[in-house]
Amino acid sequence: MAGLALLAIAQGLHGETTLDFSVGTTVSGTDYSPSCVWGMSTDAQRIGDLGPSLFFDANAAFSRNILDAGYSGSADMALSAHKLLGRTDLGLKLEAVGVLPSPSVAGSAVAALSLPVTLNGSALSFSIAPMLSVDPLDSGYESAGLESVVSFMAGDFVLKPGVGFSVIHPWSGGLEYTLKPGMEISWYPSFPLSIAMSGEYRASGNALMEGSWGLDCVAVAAPAPRILLTLKANAFFAQTSKAVTLLLESAFSMAKVESNGGWSVPVQAGYVIVDDQQSFSVGLGLRYAF
Amino acid sequence: MKRRLTLSLLLCALVLGAATAEPLSAWFATSAAARAYEPIRGELSSILADAGERGVPLELMMTRIAEGAEKRVAPGKLILALRKDLDNYTLVKSMISGTSPGTALTKEWPDLLARGGMALRSGMDAATFENVLLTSTAKAVDTRRVMDALITVAAVDSRMPLGGEGKRALAVSLACSTEKEARFSLLSSLFLRGKSGKLGTRDLVAITVSTLDSGGGFLQLENEIPRRLK
């Protein structure tokens, strides 16, 4: 992956990088956990008129508890290439996602390959993506799957019904099957606001795993030229467990600069409930894009 | 000879004055909001006369006067705004006449000037306006569609600064695209979706231009943006 990334950069990609730093605290009952969070995301791209378009993304985040030695971290990297043949988009995507092992998290190191093909019509698009993934750690797995999505516009809305199927072989043995019918609805009104909601049901072929619902929502608004409000919510529901996360961020841009870049001040408020255990968080940060 | 010329000019001024005074008098006679602007009636009349001389349709200026009065804009500010509007309409008239000489004779003319004026009022700079107009009309794009693309890009730029080249590339691409004009206003919201995923403005412009130039529309753009979200 690193070799491919270097190759991509050598192909004359240009991109942008965002650095994040924030301090905040999580409140759970009477416990306070103040922490510092560092984050970096960078992307590079070359959009070719004749040749293939190349995209490279890398993100990393690390959080450190100020009072004790607790920490968490994650990193991901993706390299994708796309080539348009008429109105058909042929893609190849390589991804690597790692979660740092810590006392509370097992950690993972997933590598994935997918070959998305999108057939674009004037009123309808159809995408299909076969994919392979592997996590070589002891708690890992190998899997193969297929996802397909139809998308179309209805007024200011974009609707995307889809279905995914995957076969998973954990290193611990056995085979698992999952079927994921889902739907995404996005609203793009004529004023600066967008809302995207998606939901899927994950049915498992393994008797030990129960079916579950996953819901996601992202709402973003620009009520004034320098202010960006973002609300992200996701929820997971199964018969024996549930989790809901809400995160509201208001980012104030320090200066109205041309194109991208510059400093902004994000203020965040979050709420998490996992199996009746609630926690709240607030944070104040500094973000620099260049 | 000199006396005859002076008389002719005086006659023209009187005819023009009478023509410009008519819609203004009608507005003062019928609109309750107009009363607050009685002290600047003379200046309004002078601006309308100036508009007539420059070939800017009076109905455009009357619309702007009525809009300002509805919003209860202070009389002094209204005068300043109207003079700026008149300069904008004059500039748009000159630029459209340069690229599509026959347009001034069509019934669409006031609508085109209104849209062009709106684009400039929304923050589109004159150099980018002219460049986009020249490039797009050279590709046989309808002038009204170009105006709508300029208004749309000015609206995006007001929330997410695009830079001069970004504005130009995006406006040309949008004007020359296959996307319906009625959907142009959705572009701000599509860009916001990208910004929520920390996509840079330059990236969003590049993705949009690439998608539209390859024959796609907003549906394809809506597929591309989430794929690139971080």
Interface residues (C-beta under 8 A of the other chain):
Chain A: G15 E16 T18 S41 D43 Q45 I47 D49 S53 F55 D57 N59 L84 R87 T118 N120 S122 A123 L124 S125 S127 S151 F152 M153 D156 V158 S186 W187 Y188 P189 S190 F191 P192 L193 S194 A196 V218 V220 A221 A222 P225 L228 T230 K256 V257 E258 S259 N260 G261 A289
Chain B: S158 R159 M160 P161 L162 G163 G164 G166 T178 R183 S185 L186 S188 S189 L190 L192 R193 K195 S196 G197 K198 L199 G200 T201 R202 D203 A206 I207 V209 S210 D213 S214 G215 G216 G217 F218 L219 Q220 E222 N223 P226 R228 K230
